[in-house]
């Protein structure tokens, strides 16, 4: 088992040579859900090594963190179970089955509740903590697809793909408003930062549907050049990036005031998952078929680097200090680390990266699909 005093050889020595001065890691851990491995890998981001694999009962697909409480929660949807992990000593704490099968989960902004979207039976489950337990449940009228919690913590939105509907849930009253019918199949739903608008990804008609939250009425439909399979806001929420089937491009939308499409930018082959850094503002776009990540300067909308990362990159996240982009590669079972200051250096020196600023690769397990970062 690696510790914080371990020295990482091999890939670190070969790949870190591109960094000047010597790179400093992030003081914390990345907890990575290995779907085929049945475990959560805890990667020490200070020494860039796996500190421990924590087994869970099932195939985990999502991880969220309650950093102030030193707890991490993993969802195994196949058996509808939430697993609690102590992030301080990297040990399993508790598990709770909430359904026969589940889809996804969201942590409330206050970190007081964890909301689990369940498939069988169809219901929304709200968990409370200390100890972890079911606080309340809400039956659902159709097969759900996705959910999101408003940043102000007052509402929750649920999409029902094949049923062509979405609904809003009043979390204080623990009850749902009447269904809002849609013109097509809704996949992802995301609240804007001010909680006043909801963006719904209409995958069957390839458009974004923007709803006014207080009245639950449609504001506008924005046609897209791609199917909205992946959504990502920039740091201040003023821009929304969309990727999906239909075009090797990222669509840039401006969701505030009068929502509109701003641009369509070519960004690699079959672009998918994304993450945006705040300062500097870069968008990291995973290209699963070409095994690389395209890095866009958000201000100029120009690709400034293309970085080979590993086989089938499918998830990207940014460390809280904006120093590293972490890319999970499903097929090769590793995590690529991109040092963001190296990207900035290349831009400032007006260099074009043929094999962009990859810092290192860390084997993490079988089919890594999701991650949560906890600082210490």
N, C-alpha and C positions, 0 to 999 in steps of 0.2 A: 504494500500500500504506500502511495506517495504521501509525503507531508510537505508542509511549506518550506522545509529546508532541503527538499529534494532538488537535485540538479537535473534539468532536462537536456538530454543530449540528442544526437541524430538530427531530426528535422529542425529543431530550434537552432542548432549551430549553422546548418546549411542555409536556412531561410532568413534568419534574423540579421544576416550580414548586410541586407539592403537597408537597414535602419541606421540612421545617424541622428542624434547620439543613441546610446543603448536604450532600448525600449523598457519602459516600466509598466508592469502589469496592473490590472485592476484589483483592488482589495475586496475580493468577494468570490462567490461561486456561481457557476452556471449549472442549473439543474435541468438535465436533458432527458426527455421521455424517449426511451428506446422501445419502439412498438413491438418489434419481433423478439427483443431480448427480455421482455418482461421485467424491466428494471429502470430505475432513475439513476443516471450517471451524474455524479457531483464533480464538476471540473473546477479545480482551483485556478482562478484567473490571474493569480499573482505569479505562479510558477508555470502556468499553462500545462497542467497535467491532471489526469483523472485521480481524484483523491479516494473515491469509493463508488462502487455500484451498489445501489440499494434495491433489493428485489421487491416486487409488488405482485399481487395476485391478479394476473391478467395482462393485457396489452395496453400500456398507457399511450394516450394520444395528446394529452394537454397537461400543462403544468402552470400553476399560478402561485404567487408568493405573498405572504403577509410578513413583510420584512421586519416591522417593529415588534412582532410577536415571535420572530425566529421560527416561522412555520412555512412549509411548502406543501401544496396540495396537488395530487396527481389524479387524473380521471382515467379509469379503465372502462370504456363504454360498453364492451362486450358483456360485462357482468354488472354494469350500473353502479360501480363502487368508487368512492372517494378515499384516497390514501393520504394520511397526514404524516409528514416527515419533519423532524427537527433539523433546522438548517444550522444550528449551532454546533451540534456534534455529529451530524450526518447519519442519523439513525431513524428507523421506522418508529412511528408513535402509535398510530391507530388507523383503523379503516371502518368505513360505514357504507353499507349497500343501501342505495336509495331507490333502485328500480331494477327490473330484469335487464334492461339495456338503456343506454343513454347516448346523447349526441355530443354535447359540449357543455361548457360552464363559463361563468363570468363572476368575478369578484366585485362586490359593491365598492364604490369610491371610498367609503368610510372603512372598508375592510371588516365590517361587522357581520356581513352575510356573504355566503357563496351560493349563487343561483345555478342550478343544474337543469338542463333541458333534457327530458327523458323521452325515449321512444316507446318503450313497453313497460308499464302502461304509459299512455300519452299524458304527461303532466309536467308542471314546473315545480321544482322542489327548492325551497329556501332553507339553507343550513345556517345555524348559529354556531358559535364557538365557545370554548372553555366550559364544558367539553364540547366537541363537535357533535351536533345532533340536528335532527329535522325540526325546524321552527314552524314551517307551514308548507302546505301544498296547494296547487291549483290545477284542476283537470283542464286539459286542452281539447278543443273541438276537432282537430285534424292533425295529421302527421306534421310535426314541426321540422324546420330546416336550420334556423339560426336564431340567436338572440343577442341583444346588447342592452347595457344599462346606461341610462343617461348620466352624464358627468355630475349633475346636481343630486343624483341618487333618488330622485322622486319617481321615475318611471322605468319600465323595462319594455322593450319591443321584441316581438316574436314574429318570424316569418313562417308561412305555411306554403311551401313551394307548389305542389300539385294542386292545392286548394285555391290558388290564386288569391291569397289574402295575407294580411298582417294584422296584428293586434297590439294594443298598448295596455300595460298592466300598471295600475296605481299601486305602488309598493307600500304606501302607508295604509291604504284600505285593504290591500291584499285581494284585489279583484280586478278583472279585465274589463275594458271598454268593449263595445260591440266591434265585430270584425270589420276591417276596412278592406273592401274588395279591390283587387288590382287587375290590370289588363293582361298580365302574364305571370309566369312563374318567378317568384321572388326567392333569391338565395340569401346572400349576406345582407345584414342590416346594420347601420352604424349611425349613432347620434353625433351631431356636431358638438364642438366644445361648449357652446352656449346652451345646449340642451333644447333649443327651440326648433330645430329642424332634424328630420330623420332622412337618411339616404338609404334607399332600398335598391339592391342590384336586381334588375329585371333581366334574368338570364335568357328567357325564351324570346324576348323581343330586343335584346341587346341595347338596353338603355338604363339610365339612372332615373329613378323616380324620387323626387324630393317632396317630403311631407312637412306641413306646418304642425308641430307637435301639439300646441295648446288646443287647436281645433281639429287635429287629426285629418286634415284635408290635403289633397294633392296640390302642390304648388306648380310643378312643371315636370315633364318628362324630357330627358336629355339623351338623344340618340347617340350611340357610340360606334366606333369602327371595330370594336372588339366585344366579345362576350364578357360581362363584368364578373370574372371568376375570383379576382383578387383586388382588394381595396387597401389603400394606405394613405393616411394623412401626413402632411409635413408637420414640423414641430409645433407651429402655432395654429394648425387646423385650417389655414387659409387656402390650402391647395389639397386636392384629392387626386391620387394617382390610381389608375385602373389598368389592369392587364388581364389577358385571357385569350381564348381561342378566337381566331379570325385575322390576326395581323401581328407581325413581329414588332410591336410598338407599345409604348406607354401613353395612355391618354391622360391629359392633365385637365382637371375640372376645377372651376372656382365655385364652391358651394354657397358662399355667403351673398347677401343682398339679392341681386338677380342672378340665380345660379346659371352657369354657362360653361361650355367646353372651351378651354383655352388653347390647347395644342395637342397634336399627336406626334410623338417623337419615336423614331426607330431606335430600338434598344435590344439588340441581340436576337437570338433564335429562340422562339417560343417562350417569351418572358413570363414569369410566374410570380412567386412570392416576393415581397418587397419589405424594406425598412428604410426609414429616413433618419439621418443624423441632424442635430439642431445647429451646431456651430463647429465647423462649417456645414452648410446645407447640402448634403449629398443624398441621392436616392440610390440604394443598392438593390439591384434587380437580379434575381436568380434566373438563370437560363438552364432548365433541367436537361434539355436535349443536347446542348453543346457543352455542358459541364463547366460553366463559367458564370461570373457575375459581372454585369454591366454597371458601371458607376456613373451616374448623371449628376452634373452640377445643376442644382435646382434653379438657381438664378438665371443661368445662361441656357438651360435646357440642352446641354451638350454632353455627349458621352466623353468623359475624360479618362476612363480606364476600362479595360476588360481583363478580368482576373480569372485564370483557371483555378478551380477550387476543389473539385472532386466529382464523383459520379452521382448525378441526379440531385443537385441542390434543390431543396424544397422549403426551407425556412430560413429567415434572416432576422436577426435582432441586433440592437446596438447597446453597448455598455453605457451605463448612466453618465459616465464622464466623457462620452463622445470620442473615445480614443480607439475603440475597436468595433468592427462589424464581425459578428459571428454567424457563420453559414453552416447549416446542417445538411449533410449529404446522405440521402436515404440509402442509395445502393452501395456506396463504399464504406458506410458506417463510421464516418469521421466528421470532425468539425473544423472548417477552415477559419482561420483568423486573419482578418485584414486590418492592418494598422492605418487608421484614418489620417494621421499626420503625414504618412508617406504619400498618400493621395494628394494632399495639399501641396507637398513639396514638388511633386511632379507637375501640378498645375502651375505653380509659381515659376517653375523653371521652364515652362512651356514645352515639356517633354510629352511624347505620346508613348504610353505603356503598351508594348505588344503583349507582354505577359505580366500584367499589372502587379500591384504591391501586396502580394500574398506574404503574410508574415510566417505562418506555419500551419501544419495539419496535425490534429490530435485525434487518434482513434478513440471513439466514445462508446461504441456498441452496435447492436444490430437494428437497423432502420430507425435512426433518430429523426423525430418528426416535430418536436416542440421544445421550447426552453423557457426558463424563468431565471432572471439574474437577481442575486441577493448580495448586497454589500455588507461588509463587516468592519 
